[in-house]
Amino acid sequence: MLLPGIGEVLVAQHPERAGGVATMREALRRQYIGRMHIGQSPVPLGSGEALFAGLDLKALGYAVTSKTPSEAAMHLVIERQPV
């Protein structure tokens, strides 16, 4: 993710590390992220954390600007739109 004054930051969902989904949600809520690329692989329903739970991305000014399917994942680019 891109943070103001910091640049590009990788946030991985990993149980032993701070951050992950809660950090991403908070950064989206505060509109700190300008552009993010998500590689989404199918998983059984009910596993993992929902990244966008409780967020209205459109109301926060975000839009999906690119969707690229591959054999293993769907790649999405989500960007904050100019106000």
Backbone hydrogen bonds, N-H to C=O, Kabsch-Sander energy under -0.5 kcal/mol:
donor,donor_aa,acceptor,acceptor_aa,energy
2,L,35,R,-0.5
3,L,1,M,-0.5
3,L,7,G,-2.8
6,I,3,L,-2.2
7,G,3,L,-2.5
9,V,1,M,-4.1
11,V,9,V,-0.5
12,A,10,L,-0.6
14,H,12,A,-1.0
17,R,14,H,-1.9
22,A,19,G,-0.5
24,M,20,G,-2.3
25,R,21,V,-2.8
26,E,22,A,-2.1
27,A,23,T,-2.3
28,L,24,M,-2.5
29,R,25,R,-2.8
30,R,26,E,-2.1
31,Q,28,L,-1.3
32,Y,27,A,-2.7
33,I,27,A,-0.7
34,G,2,L,-0.6
34,G,32,Y,-0.5
36,M,78,I,-2.5
38,I,76,L,-3.0
40,Q,38,I,-0.7
40,Q,74,M,-3.0
41,S,39,G,-0.6
47,S,44,P,-1.5
51,L,49,E,-0.7
53,A,50,A,-1.1
55,L,52,F,-2.0
57,L,55,L,-0.7
60,L,56,D,-1.7
61,G,58,K,-1.3
62,Y,57,L,-3.0
63,A,79,E,-2.0
65,T,63,A,-0.6
65,T,77,V,-2.8
66,S,77,V,-1.2
68,T,75,H,-2.8
70,S,73,A,-2.6
74,M,40,Q,-2.6
75,H,68,T,-2.7
75,H,73,A,-0.5
76,L,38,I,-2.8
76,L,74,M,-0.6
77,V,66,S,-2.3
78,I,36,M,-2.8
78,I,76,L,-0.5
79,E,63,A,-2.6
80,R,34,G,-2.4
81,Q,61,G,-3.9
